[in-house]
Amino acid sequence: MNEKMYEKMVEMFALQQRLNDETNGPVWREGVTDRGKTVNWRRCIVMETAELIDSFPWKHWKSVDGGIDLENIKIETVDIWHFVMSYILRFHTPKEAAELAIETMREAKIRLPERWSAQENGQLDDYLAPFEDLMALALVKDDSKAFQVALLEKFWEVADTVGMDVDELYRLYIGKNALNQFRQRHGYKEGTYAKIWNGKEDNVVMQEILRKNPDIGYDELLEALETEYAKVEGVKA
């Protein structure tokens, strides 16, 4: 097993576990938050995947000549990963989950092009198949080990379809996890958080920080987000 890959995988699962504990309370594994709200990770996977599909020009009545937003597709893939990990963590420790995730890695039959053309519009159903397959699988009411394996395998096919390897998934996950932590600490659940930062969505600001400093640490990223958020008009320091 690739030791560096394993370490990154363990870190991602550990961070996701911490985020879930802080956001929902330790009872989230029992399917409920500390406020008594139902948690359904499979539904989360379905809805996030639907958001990803909206980054494609699939609507025959609208933007028929449109292209794809590959950067947003990758961010949505990371969002799906949050929920896949959360589901797997119901049954495994971060280390066990990391081992299972590495064991289930699969390659995709199709890759998204960096540039979209009329030819790609004709193959749209082929490109969307891995995502729709993931949605269909997530709707299955089954918590068996075989289902967990199948879910992870299908996610890795999706990640490969969008051209995302473990290193890129890790980098974007660390960024999105830090942003999610930041959101929670600044009133996201209460509805007081400002998602648009002086004309830019917070996701975009986070990605800009990562591009400027690809090796930035988790705590450093949180500090950088604090600095940028303090510049947002109307936000109290």
C-alpha positions in Angstrom: 0.0 0.0 0.0 1.2 3.5 -0.9 2.1 5.0 2.5 1.6 8.6 1.5 -1.7 7.8 -0.1 -2.8 6.0 3.1 -1.8 8.9 5.3 -3.8 11.3 3.2 -6.8 9.0 3.2 -6.7 8.6 7.0 -6.4 12.4 7.5 -9.4 13.0 5.3 -11.5 10.5 7.2 -10.3 11.8 10.5 -11.1 15.4 9.5 -14.6 14.4 8.3 -15.2 12.6 11.5 -14.2 15.7 13.5 -16.4 17.9 11.3 -19.4 15.6 11.8 -18.8 15.5 15.5 -18.6 19.3 15.8 -21.5 20.0 13.4 -24.0 17.3 14.4 -22.8 16.0 17.8 -21.4 12.4 18.3 -24.9 10.9 17.8 -24.7 11.4 14.0 -23.7 7.7 13.5 -27.1 6.8 14.9 -28.8 8.8 12.1 -29.7 11.9 14.0 -28.1 15.2 15.0 -27.8 16.5 18.5 -30.8 18.7 17.7 -32.9 15.7 16.8 -32.8 16.1 13.0 -32.6 13.0 10.8 -29.3 12.4 9.0 -29.5 10.5 5.7 -26.1 10.4 4.0 -27.4 8.5 1.0 -29.9 11.3 0.2 -27.1 13.8 0.6 -25.1 11.9 -2.0 -28.0 11.9 -4.4 -28.7 15.6 -4.0 -25.0 16.7 -4.3 -24.7 14.5 -7.4 -27.7 16.2 -8.9 -26.0 19.6 -8.3 -22.9 18.2 -10.1 -25.1 17.2 -13.1 -26.4 20.7 -13.3 -22.8 21.7 -14.3 -23.5 20.0 -17.7 -25.6 21.4 -20.5 -28.2 18.6 -20.1 -31.3 20.7 -20.4 -32.7 20.3 -23.9 -34.7 23.5 -23.6 -32.0 25.7 -22.2 -28.3 26.6 -23.2 -28.3 23.8 -25.7 -24.9 24.8 -27.0 -23.4 25.4 -23.5 -20.3 23.7 -22.2 -19.3 22.3 -18.8 -17.8 24.0 -15.7 -15.1 21.4 -15.0 -13.8 23.3 -11.9 -17.2 23.3 -10.3 -17.7 19.7 -11.2 -14.6 18.9 -9.2 -15.8 20.9 -6.3 -19.1 19.1 -6.4 -17.2 15.8 -6.5 -15.4 16.8 -3.3 -18.8 17.6 -1.7 -20.0 14.1 -2.7 -16.9 12.7 -1.1 -17.8 14.4 2.2 -21.0 12.4 2.3 -19.6 9.1 1.0 -16.9 9.3 3.8 -19.6 10.2 6.4 -21.6 7.2 5.4 -18.6 4.8 5.6 -17.6 6.3 9.0 -20.9 5.1 10.4 -19.4 1.6 10.3 -15.6 2.1 10.5 -12.8 4.0 12.2 -10.9 6.5 10.0 -8.0 4.0 9.6 -10.4 1.1 8.7 -12.3 3.4 6.3 -9.0 4.6 4.7 -7.9 1.0 4.0 -11.3 0.1 2.5 -11.3 3.2 0.3 -7.9 2.4 -1.1 -8.9 -1.3 -1.7 -11.9 -0.2 -3.7 -10.3 2.3 -6.1 -11.5 1.8 -9.7 -10.8 3.5 -13.1 -13.6 5.0 -15.2 -14.6 3.9 -18.7 -14.9 7.5 -19.8 -13.1 10.8 -19.0 -14.5 14.3 -19.2 -12.8 16.5 -21.8 -11.2 19.7 -20.8 -12.9 21.5 -23.6 -16.6 20.8 -24.5 -17.8 20.8 -28.1 -20.9 19.9 -30.1 -19.5 16.4 -30.4 -19.5 16.0 -26.6 -23.2 17.2 -26.5 -24.0 14.1 -28.7 -22.3 11.9 -26.0 -23.9 13.6 -23.0 -25.7 10.5 -21.8 -22.4 8.5 -21.8 -20.7 11.3 -19.8 -23.5 11.5 -17.2 -23.8 7.7 -16.8 -21.3 7.4 -13.9 -23.0 10.1 -11.9 -26.5 8.8 -12.5 -25.3 5.3 -11.5 -23.9 6.7 -8.3 -27.3 8.4 -7.6 -29.2 5.2 -8.3 -26.8 3.2 -6.0 -27.1 5.7 -3.2 -30.9 5.3 -3.2 -30.6 1.6 -2.3 -31.5 0.9 1.3 -28.7 -1.4 2.2 -26.0 -1.0 4.9 -24.1 -4.3 4.2 -20.4 -4.4 3.7 -21.0 -5.3 0.0 -23.0 -2.1 -0.4 -20.3 0.0 1.2 -17.7 -1.5 -1.2 -20.0 -0.9 -4.2 -20.6 2.7 -3.1 -16.9 3.4 -2.8 -16.1 1.7 -6.1 -18.7 3.9 -7.8 -17.4 7.1 -6.2 -13.8 6.3 -7.5 -15.2 5.8 -11.0 -16.8 9.3 -10.7 -13.6 10.8 -9.4 -11.7 9.3 -12.3 -14.3 10.4 -14.8 -13.7 14.1 -13.8 -9.9 13.5 -13.9 -9.3 13.8 -10.2 -6.5 11.7 -8.6 -6.1 11.2 -4.9 -3.6 14.2 -4.5 -6.1 16.6 -6.1 -9.0 15.2 -4.2 -7.0 15.6 -1.0 -6.0 19.2 -1.7 -9.6 20.2 -2.6 -11.0 18.2 0.3 -8.8 19.9 2.8 -9.8 23.3 1.4 -13.5 22.4 1.4 -13.4 20.9 4.9 -11.7 24.0 6.3 -14.3 26.1 4.5 -17.1 24.0 6.0 -15.6 24.4 9.5 -15.3 28.1 8.9 -18.9 28.4 7.8 -20.1 26.6 10.9 -18.1 28.8 13.2 -19.5 31.9 11.5 -23.2 31.2 11.7 -23.9 29.0 8.6 -26.5 26.9 10.5 -28.1 30.0 12.1 -28.4 31.7 8.7 -26.1 34.6 9.6 -23.1 33.6 7.4 -22.3 35.6 4.3 -21.6 33.2 1.4 -20.7 35.9 -1.1 -17.5 37.7 -0.2 -17.4 41.0 -2.0 -18.8 39.6 -5.2 -17.2 36.2 -5.0 -18.6 32.9 -3.7 -16.6 31.6 -0.7 -15.8 28.5 -2.7 -14.0 30.6 -5.3 -12.0 32.5 -2.6 -10.9 29.2 -1.0 -9.7 27.9 -4.4 -7.8 31.1 -5.0 -6.0 30.7 -1.7 -5.1 27.1 -2.6 -3.8 28.1 -6.0 -1.6 30.8 -4.5 -0.2 28.4 -1.9 -0.8 24.7 -2.9 1.1 23.4 0.2 -0.8 25.5 2.7 -1.7 23.7 6.0 -5.2 23.2 7.4 -4.8 25.7 10.2 -3.1 28.2 7.9 -6.0 27.9 5.5 -8.4 28.7 8.3 -6.4 31.8 9.2 -6.4 32.9 5.5 -10.1 32.5 5.3 -10.5 34.6 8.5 -8.4 37.3 6.9 -10.5 37.3 3.7 -13.8 37.2 5.5 -12.9 40.2 7.6 -12.8 42.2 4.4 -16.4 41.3 3.5 -18.6 44.4 3.6 -21.3 44.2 6.3 -19.6 41.5 8.3 -18.8 42.3 11.9 -15.3 41.5 13.1 
